[in-house]
Amino acid sequence: MNKIIVDQENIRIDKFISQKLNLSRTMVQEYIEKRLIKINNVVLTKANKIVKQGDVIEIGSAQEDKFENFEIEKQNIKFYQNLYIPIIYEDENIICLNKPVINVNKVGKQPSLFEYLLFIGKKPYLVHRLDKQTTGCLVVAKNYKTAYKISNLFKERKVKKKYFAIVEGRLKDNVIIEAPIYHTKNPLKKQVVSFGKGAKTIIKIEKYLNIENIQCLGEISFKKPIKDLTLLDIEIVTGRTHQIRVHLSNLGFPIVGDTKYGSSIDINNGQYFLLHSYFISFELDGKDYSFKSLPQWAQL
């Protein structure tokens, strides 16, 4: 909660807040629409209200209320005590995690990344996501202001995201896929369609693999040896749900372990597939951020 004592006379409240907190007027308007600003303990409803010296402005967020009222599930505490998620980078505004696959069979109620971060003393604002079976770089904001800015960067496609994936089969050529994605009759599954918002995926071949003698790789265990695979370097220009998974499956090269989208190979009883967010970069407040994380299997 930010509390500000007005030190000027006869100024619009949105202009005053924008100057004091270095926020855009659009962002201040969003705060007002979400009823997150109070003036002298009364919820603000209009951006053009004139304030005077001595007025007290309070600015909060729905997320902060969630932090205050959130209780960690008791059955998850021991699980979190034994869980370690590497932090690639942290400053006063953001955290970049090297997200692992979290095996949810160890506790009664499914744990969450949000709950884990609260458990280790952070106040997370999640600005993007990775599927639970996908590993790698995940950026988390530490305050609402930063979350708002990074969310807009994603919307404006100003965040560069790159992945490694191992797929079944031998892809012959690099390819750029531009095909819309929409849900099937099962709302949890997507498919390529001829209508809707576009989705663009840039796919480059790194190398071909034959894993004939390896049945266990780090924490990944295979039920049988596998061969005729392709390691791919992938960049997504858009960010649709399951985009990489759907595009590769539609191409005829499902991600190893992604049985939902056609893989014939099961890894750790469906807990894992070979898709890793290895690179993410963006510019925030005049500073360039760039994070990288390589999975063990990408170095075969």
N, C-alpha and C positions, 0 to 999 in steps of 0.2 A: 504493500500500500504506500503510495506516494502522497505526502501531505505538503501543500504549498500555501504560504501566506502571501496574499496579493500585496505587492509593493508599488503598484501604479494606480492611477485614477482613470476611471471611465475608459476602459479598454474591453474589447470583445473577449469573452472567455476562451474561445478557440484560438484566437491569435496569441493570447497571453500564455496558454499552455504550450502552444507550438514553439514559442520563443524560449520558454523556461526549460523544456524537456527535449528540445531539438527534435520534435515530432512533426510530421507533415500534417497539414490541416485535414487531409483525408483520413489520416489515422485517428486524429482527435474526434472527427465526426463518427467514426466507427465506435470509439469508446462511448460516445454519447448515445448512439443507437442501441448499444448493448447495456445501457444504464450502469456504466461503470464509473461515472463521475458524479461527485456530490459537491454542492456549493453550500457552505454553512449547514451541513448535515441534511440537505434536501437534494434528492436525485435531480440531476440536470437533464433537461429534455430538449433544449434549444441551443444551437451553437452560437447564436448572435446575442446571447445574454451579456449585458454590460456589468462588469465587476468593478469594485472600488477597493482602495487600500484597506487592508485589514480583513478582507473576506478570506475564508478558509476553504481551500479546494482539496478534495480527497480523490485520488485516482487509484482504483483497484483493478482486479481482473477476476473473472469467473474461475480461472485456473487457481488463483491464490486461495479462493474460498475452498476449492477442492483440496488443495494442500492441507489447509487447516482442519478439514473435516475427514480426511482420508485415514482409514485404519488398515494397516497391513494384515492380511489374513494370517491368523496364528499358525495354520498348518504349513504356510510358506516360509516362515522365518528360518527354520533350520536349513531349508533348501537354499535360501539366499546367503546364509552363512557359509555355505560350501561352494557358492557360485562365484566365479571370477570372470569379469568382462574387461578386457584390456582397454584403457583409455589412451587413444592415440595422441590427443591434444585437448587441452583445456585452458580457457582464460575466463575472464569475468562474464563473458556473454555466451560462449558456446562450449560444447563438449563434442568431440568426435570419438565414437566408440568403434572397436573392432568386434562387431556383433557375432557371437557364435550361434549355433543352433541350440536352443534350450529344450532339453528333454523334459516334456511335461508329464511323463508317466510316474515321476518320483513323488508327486504330491497329489492330494485329493482334488483341490481346485487349481485350475491352470494359473501359473504365475505369469507375470507380465513384466516387460522391460520398464514400464512406468513405475510399477511397484518396487522393482529392484533398485531403481535409481533413488527413489524415496528412502529405501532401506539404507543405502550407503550415504545418505545425507544430502542428496541433490534435490533441486526443485525443477523437474524437467518439463519443458514445453516441446512436445513432439511435432516436428515440422515436415517430416516425410517418414516413410516406412519401408521396411523390407519384409517380404514374406517370411514366415517363421522358419522355413527351411533354407532361406538364403542367408549367407554370411557376409561379413565385410563392413565397410565404412558406413556409419550411420551418424548423421549430425543431429544434435539435440540443442535447442536454445535454452538459456538459463533465466530468461526474463521475457515478459510479454512483448516489449519493444523489439527485441531481437527476433523473436518468433514471428512477429508481423512482417518484419523486413525480409527474413529468409523465405517465408511462405510466398511473398510476392516475387522473389527471385525465381522460385520454382514455377509460379504461374506464368512469369514472363520468359521462361526458358533461358534463364541466365545462369543456370547451374549445369556444369558439365559432369556427366555421370558415365562411368565406364565399368564394365563387368568382364570377368572371365567365366566361361562356361565350357563344360565338356559335354558333347552331344554324341548320340549314337549314330553311326554311319560316317562316311567320309565326304564331307562337303567339298565340291570341286572348285568353286570360285567364290571370291568375295561377293557380297550382295547387300543391297540397300532395299529394305522392305518398307513400303508405305501402304498400309492397309488398316482400315478402321477395325476396332474391336468392340464387341458387344456381348452381353451375357447370354447364355443359353437358357433353356427351360430351368436348368439348375442355376439359381442366382449366384452361386459361389464359383461357377465355372464360366470362362469367357471363350469367344470364338471370333475368327475373322469374318467380317461382313462387308457388304458393298455400300453401306450407308453409315452416317454418323461422323463423329470427330475423327480426324486422321491420327494415325500412330506411326512414327518413323523410327526404324531400328537400323543401325549401320553395323554390318557384320564382316569381320576380317578373320581369315584363317591364320592361326599361329603355327600349329603343327599337327601332325597326325600321331595317334597313340595306339599302342597295343599293350594293354595291361593284362598279360596272360598269366603271369606268375605272382601277381600281387592280389591277395585276398583281403588285406587289411592295410589301410593307409592312415596313420595317425588314429583319430577317433572314428574313422569311417571303415566299416566292415562290409564286404561284398559277399553275397551268398555263393557266387561263382566267379571265376575269372572272366574278364571282359576284354574284347578286342574291337578293332575297326572303329576307332573313336576319333573325334576332331576337337582340338582345343581352340576355342574362339575368343577373340577380343571384340567386345560389343559396346557400342555407344548408343544410348537412347536419347533421341532429341525431344520426344514427348515423354509423358510419364503415366501411361494408362495402367490400370490394374492388370497384373499378370502379362504385361506387354511382351517381354522377352520370351517367356514360356509359350505364349500363344503363337507368336510369330515363328519361332523355331519349330514348334509342333506342326504348324500349317505347312511349313517348308518341307516337312518329312524327316526332320532331325531333332527329335525330342531330347531334352536335357537328361543326362544320366540320373536316374533316381526319381524323376518327375513322373510317376505313374499316373497321376491325374491327367496329364497331357500326352500320354502315349508311350512313356518309357517302359521297356520290358525288363529293366533292371531295378531291383529293390535294394535300397541301402538302409541298414539299421531299421528295418520294419517300417519304412515309409517316413522316417524322421528326417531324412536328409536328401538333398539333391545337389548336383555340382554346379551351382551358380553363386558367384561371389562378387560383391561390389568392391572393386579394388582401387577405384580412384574417384574422387569427388572434388570439385573446385568451384569457387565463386568469389566475387568481390563484395565486400561488405564495409560500409563506412570508409571507403578509400583504401582498404587493406585487402590484399589478395590472400585467400585461404586455399590451401591445396593439401589433400590428405591421400595417403596410399597405404594399402594393406594387401599383401600377397598370400593366397592360400597355399598350403603345402602341395596340394595336388596340381596346381598350375605350374609347378617347377619340375614336373616329371620329364 
